[in-house]
Amino acid sequence: MRPAPLLRILAFKRRESFTTSEAAEWLDQSVIAARATLRRLKAERLLVSPVRGFWVVVRPEDARQGGPAPVEFLDPLMRFLGERYAVGLLSGAALHGVDCAWSSSLQVMAATNRRSLSGDWGQIDFFVRGTFRETERTQRSTRRGVVHVAAPEEIALDLIGSAPALGGLPPLLPVIDALAPMLDAWTLVDTATRCPLNWSARLGFVLEHLRHPKLAATLLPLLEGALSTWVPLDPSRPTHQAPRNRRWHLVENLSLQSR
């Protein structure tokens, strides 16, 4: 069976993602007619549509899993949405070579709040930080192009800030420990100035606990005289009767198992 005309056009143009309006133009159809064509190809599992108006080709090798992995179409998807982004948190750490196999969704940092996207192809979860537009990013190659990834320093701080949503701090310790050799001290301090101060207090304490004292110490000048209240290591737990750590102005209301 010969491929559908649209798939032949996409192969000729070497395109694996496109919009509804582009499909209408290529097929010389109205947008309404093009939508009917696209819905038919989607029903045949030849296309997926993570958001309305944006389409991704399903390669034969990806058909069994419902479509390409979301990291492979994230960059054109976010350009379609007009949003600056970076793969971050556990997904970002994984792209920097850290073993984060227990993260099932693609975790993406963005500047505006957006609901999760999901389908047979997987799930994309969005996390928001107000200062995200200043986030340092790097690029990693995928089978279909490139993807923007948050710098290791951004990831370490965001893991601390998002720990409650990621199952708590203890499971993140091996990830932060693996990221530590990648962290540049000056970049870490610069990044920390754009994040809440309590993140620096927690990260400094954690880095010291993980035996990275020199890296931890670079965060201390940010905290001197800047914190008016004690910072709980775990903001979801009570702080009464928990020991105080004066060095980090932190309440040790969570026991971190030593390595």
NORFENWO-V265970 format. One record per residue. N is the residue number from 1. RES is the residue in three letters. D_FIRST is the distance of its C-alpha to the first C-alpha in Angstrom with 2 decimals. Layout:
n:N res:RES d_first:D_FIRST
n:N res:RES d_first:D_FIRST
//
This chain:
n:1 res:MET d_first:0.00
n:2 res:ARG d_first:3.80
n:3 res:PRO d_first:6.44
n:4 res:ALA d_first:8.98
n:5 res:PRO d_first:11.84
n:6 res:LEU d_first:14.25
n:7 res:LEU d_first:12.56
n:8 res:ARG d_first:12.43
n:9 res:ILE d_first:16.05
n:10 res:LEU d_first:17.03
n:11 res:ALA d_first:15.88
n:12 res:PHE d_first:17.85
n:13 res:LYS d_first:20.78
n:14 res:ARG d_first:20.66
n:15 res:ARG d_first:21.17
n:16 res:GLU d_first:20.52
n:17 res:SER d_first:22.71
n:18 res:PHE d_first:23.57
n:19 res:THR d_first:25.34
n:20 res:THR d_first:24.54
n:21 res:SER d_first:26.58
n:22 res:GLU d_first:24.74
n:23 res:ALA d_first:21.37
n:24 res:ALA d_first:23.14
n:25 res:GLU d_first:24.52
n:26 res:TRP d_first:21.37
n:27 res:LEU d_first:19.53
n:28 res:ASP d_first:22.82
n:29 res:GLN d_first:23.01
n:30 res:SER d_first:25.90
n:31 res:VAL d_first:26.15
n:32 res:ILE d_first:25.89
n:33 res:ALA d_first:22.61
n:34 res:ALA d_first:21.23
n:35 res:ARG d_first:22.38
n:36 res:ALA d_first:20.47
n:37 res:THR d_first:17.19
n:38 res:LEU d_first:18.22
n:39 res:ARG d_first:19.26
n:40 res:ARG d_first:15.94
n:41 res:LEU d_first:14.24
n:42 res:LYS d_first:17.29
n:43 res:ALA d_first:16.96
n:44 res:GLU d_first:13.50
n:45 res:ARG d_first:15.50
n:46 res:LEU d_first:13.81
n:47 res:LEU d_first:17.21
n:48 res:VAL d_first:20.81
n:49 res:SER d_first:23.83
n:50 res:PRO d_first:27.14
n:51 res:VAL d_first:29.16
n:52 res:ARG d_first:28.74
n:53 res:GLY d_first:27.33
n:54 res:PHE d_first:26.03
n:55 res:TRP d_first:22.47
n:56 res:VAL d_first:21.14
n:57 res:VAL d_first:17.71
n:58 res:VAL d_first:17.00
n:59 res:ARG d_first:16.18
n:60 res:PRO d_first:14.51
n:61 res:GLU d_first:18.07
n:62 res:ASP d_first:19.54
n:63 res:ALA d_first:17.42
n:64 res:ARG d_first:19.94
n:65 res:GLN d_first:22.83
n:66 res:GLY d_first:21.37
n:67 res:GLY d_first:21.00
n:68 res:PRO d_first:22.94
n:69 res:ALA d_first:26.67
n:70 res:PRO d_first:28.63
n:71 res:VAL d_first:30.59
n:72 res:GLU d_first:27.53
n:73 res:PHE d_first:27.17
n:74 res:LEU d_first:30.84
n:75 res:ASP d_first:32.03
n:76 res:PRO d_first:29.74
n:77 res:LEU d_first:30.23
n:78 res:MET d_first:33.99
n:79 res:ARG d_first:33.95
n:80 res:PHE d_first:32.12
n:81 res:LEU d_first:34.90
n:82 res:GLY d_first:37.54
n:83 res:GLU d_first:39.09
n:84 res:ARG d_first:40.70
n:85 res:TYR d_first:39.84
n:86 res:ALA d_first:40.23
n:87 res:VAL d_first:38.81
n:88 res:GLY d_first:42.03
n:89 res:LEU d_first:43.95
n:90 res:LEU d_first:42.42
n:91 res:SER d_first:39.01
n:92 res:GLY d_first:40.85
n:93 res:ALA d_first:43.03
n:94 res:ALA d_first:40.03
n:95 res:LEU d_first:38.65
n:96 res:HIS d_first:42.13
n:97 res:GLY d_first:41.82
n:98 res:VAL d_first:43.64
n:99 res:ASP d_first:42.44
n:100 res:CYS d_first:41.49
n:101 res:ALA d_first:38.90
n:102 res:TRP d_first:40.47
n:103 res:SER d_first:39.27
n:104 res:SER d_first:36.15
n:105 res:SER d_first:35.49
n:106 res:LEU d_first:35.22
n:107 res:GLN d_first:38.70
n:108 res:VAL d_first:39.01
n:109 res:MET d_first:42.28
n:110 res:ALA d_first:42.51
n:111 res:ALA d_first:45.33
n:112 res:THR d_first:44.49
n:113 res:ASN d_first:43.87
n:114 res:ARG d_first:40.29
n:115 res:ARG d_first:38.87
n:116 res:SER d_first:36.65
n:117 res:LEU d_first:32.88
n:118 res:SER d_first:30.81
n:119 res:GLY d_first:27.44
n:120 res:ASP d_first:25.34
n:121 res:TRP d_first:25.29
n:122 res:GLY d_first:29.11
n:123 res:GLN d_first:32.18
n:124 res:ILE d_first:34.10
n:125 res:ASP d_first:37.85
n:126 res:PHE d_first:39.96
n:127 res:PHE d_first:43.61
n:128 res:VAL d_first:46.03
n:129 res:ARG d_first:49.06
n:130 res:GLY d_first:51.14
n:131 res:THR d_first:51.64
n:132 res:PHE d_first:48.03
n:133 res:ARG d_first:47.74
n:134 res:GLU d_first:50.08
n:135 res:THR d_first:48.06
n:136 res:GLU d_first:47.68
n:137 res:ARG d_first:44.08
n:138 res:THR d_first:42.35
n:139 res:GLN d_first:38.73
n:140 res:ARG d_first:36.46
n:141 res:SER d_first:33.13
n:142 res:THR d_first:29.94
n:143 res:ARG d_first:26.49
n:144 res:ARG d_first:25.61
n:145 res:GLY d_first:28.99
n:146 res:VAL d_first:32.46
n:147 res:VAL d_first:34.30
n:148 res:HIS d_first:37.96
n:149 res:VAL d_first:40.11
n:150 res:ALA d_first:43.67
n:151 res:ALA d_first:46.40
n:152 res:PRO d_first:47.90
n:153 res:GLU d_first:51.10
n:154 res:GLU d_first:49.32
n:155 res:ILE d_first:47.44
n:156 res:ALA d_first:50.68
n:157 res:LEU d_first:52.44
n:158 res:ASP d_first:49.57
n:159 res:LEU d_first:49.33
n:160 res:ILE d_first:53.01
n:161 res:GLY d_first:52.66
n:162 res:SER d_first:49.65
n:163 res:ALA d_first:50.92
n:164 res:PRO d_first:51.54
n:165 res:ALA d_first:47.91
n:166 res:LEU d_first:46.71
n:167 res:GLY d_first:48.73
n:168 res:GLY d_first:52.06
n:169 res:LEU d_first:53.60
n:170 res:PRO d_first:54.10
n:171 res:PRO d_first:50.40
n:172 res:LEU d_first:50.04
n:173 res:LEU d_first:52.89
n:174 res:PRO d_first:50.89
n:175 res:VAL d_first:48.44
n:176 res:ILE d_first:51.33
n:177 res:ASP d_first:53.04
n:178 res:ALA d_first:50.01
n:179 res:LEU d_first:49.75
n:180 res:ALA d_first:53.48
n:181 res:PRO d_first:53.44
n:182 res:MET d_first:50.93
n:183 res:LEU d_first:53.19
n:184 res:ASP d_first:55.28
n:185 res:ALA d_first:58.60
n:186 res:TRP d_first:59.03
n:187 res:THR d_first:55.48
n:188 res:LEU d_first:55.96
n:189 res:VAL d_first:59.17
n:190 res:ASP d_first:57.68
n:191 res:THR d_first:54.75
n:192 res:ALA d_first:57.16
n:193 res:THR d_first:59.15
n:194 res:ARG d_first:56.20
n:195 res:CYS d_first:55.88
n:196 res:PRO d_first:58.31
n:197 res:LEU d_first:61.34
n:198 res:ASN d_first:61.00
n:199 res:TRP d_first:57.72
n:200 res:SER d_first:59.74
n:201 res:ALA d_first:62.38
n:202 res:ARG d_first:59.90
n:203 res:LEU d_first:57.93
n:204 res:GLY d_first:61.20
n:205 res:PHE d_first:62.44
n:206 res:VAL d_first:59.19
n:207 res:LEU d_first:59.11
n:208 res:GLU d_first:62.73
n:209 res:HIS d_first:61.98
n:210 res:LEU d_first:59.19
n:211 res:ARG d_first:61.73
n:212 res:HIS d_first:60.67
n:213 res:PRO d_first:64.09
n:214 res:LYS d_first:64.05
n:215 res:LEU d_first:60.77
n:216 res:ALA d_first:62.04
n:217 res:ALA d_first:65.31
n:218 res:THR d_first:63.65
n:219 res:LEU d_first:62.92
n:220 res:LEU d_first:66.54
n:221 res:PRO d_first:67.89
n:222 res:LEU d_first:65.47
n:223 res:LEU d_first:67.04
n:224 res:GLU d_first:70.73
n:225 res:GLY d_first:72.45
n:226 res:ALA d_first:69.19
n:227 res:LEU d_first:68.61
n:228 res:SER d_first:70.93
n:229 res:THR d_first:69.63
n:230 res:TRP d_first:68.60
n:231 res:VAL d_first:64.86
n:232 res:PRO d_first:63.54
n:233 res:LEU d_first:61.31
n:234 res:ASP d_first:59.29
n:235 res:PRO d_first:59.55
n:236 res:SER d_first:58.56
n:237 res:ARG d_first:61.56
n:238 res:PRO d_first:65.25
n:239 res:THR d_first:67.46
n:240 res:HIS d_first:70.93
n:241 res:GLN d_first:72.70
n:242 res:ALA d_first:69.91
n:243 res:PRO d_first:71.32
n:244 res:ARG d_first:71.36
n:245 res:ASN d_first:70.23
n:246 res:ARG d_first:72.37
n:247 res:ARG d_first:70.62
n:248 res:TRP d_first:67.36
n:249 res:HIS d_first:69.00
n:250 res:LEU d_first:66.72
n:251 res:VAL d_first:67.15
n:252 res:GLU d_first:65.92
n:253 res:ASN d_first:64.76
n:254 res:LEU d_first:61.99
n:255 res:SER d_first:62.48
n:256 res:LEU d_first:60.17
n:257 res:GLN d_first:59.91
n:258 res:SER d_first:60.90
n:259 res:ARG d_first:58.48
//
